Amino acid sequence: ETGEIESQLLRVEGVREALVLVRSDANGQKALCAYYTPDTGAELAVNDLRSTLAQELPGYMIPSYFVELEHLPLTPNGKIDRKALPAPEGEAGSGTEYVAPRNELET
């Protein structure tokens, strides 16, 4: 439920607005994408957002993409213009770096 993810994201200190959508990536795979606007002067790291959400949500509800915007685009009626949201850049991430196998057992 994207609304539940948005609700948890809005509880993060420094997040002013949030919107979560299911988007298709370059490979055609569907992934959760979170768009958010920070409070004035707030600096939010994606890894911090992921870890904060992971405390309240199961892993499958953590967005693969996080896109920071100055403001969410609005239609003339004042609703969020979902078509005007930029496509997420880069690869979907889990917030963890890849570590190569260190020994034969891990390989």
N, C-alpha and C positions, 0 to 999 in steps of 0.2 A: 504494500500500500504506500504509494508515493506521498500521500498526505501525512502519514506517520513519520516518514523520514524527514519531510519538511519541518514538522513540528519539533523534532529532536534537533535539527540543524539550527532552528531559530532560538533554541535554548542555549546554544554555544555563545559565550561572551564574545562580543565583537561582531556578531552576525546581525545585520539589520533586516535584510530580506532574503528569502530562500524559495527556490522552485526546483522540484525534482521531476525529471522526465525520463521516459525510456526512449533511447535513440539508437539508431543503427550505426555501427562504426564502419570503417572503410571495407571491412571484410563481410559486411552484411549481418554481423552478429549484433544482437540487441544487448544494450548495456544501460545501466542507470547513470544519469548525468545530473549532477547538482549544480545549479547556478545560484550564486549568492552575492550579496553586496555587503561590504564591511562597513561598520560604523566609522565615522570620521576619525582618522588617526589610528585605527586598529590595523594591525598587521597579522594576518592569519596564514599559517602554514598548512598546506594540504595534509601533511602527515598528522598534525595536531587535530585537524577536523576529523580525519579517519579514526584516530584513536579515541577521541571523545565520543563519536557515534558508536564505536565498537563496544563501549561500556553499556550502552542502552539497547542496541539493536543486534540481531543475529547477523552473521557474516554476509549472507546473501542479500541483505538490505543495505549494505554499505555501497554507496555509489562508486563506480569505476572511474568516473571523471568528475573533476571539480573545476568549475569555470568561475573566476572572479570577474564581476562586472561593476562599473561605476553605478549603474542603475539598471533596473529591469526595463526593457522596452515596453511601451504601452501603446495600445490602440487609441484612436480618437475618443473612444468611449471610456477610457481609463482602465481597461482590463489589460492583463499581461499579453503582449503580442508574442505568442510562442513561435510563430514563423520567423520572427526577426531575431531570435536567439542564435548566436553563433554556434557553429558545430564545434564540438570539443577537439582540441589538438593533441597530438601525441598518442601514445599507446595507453590502453587501459591499464591501470596499476592497482596493485593491492596495498601499496604503501610500504612494501618490503623490498629490499634490494636482493638481486640474485647473488648467491654465493656459490661458486664452483665447488664441486666435490673436492674435499681435502685429502682423502685417502681412498684406498681400494674398496673398502666397505661402503663408503658413501657413494662411490661410483656405481 
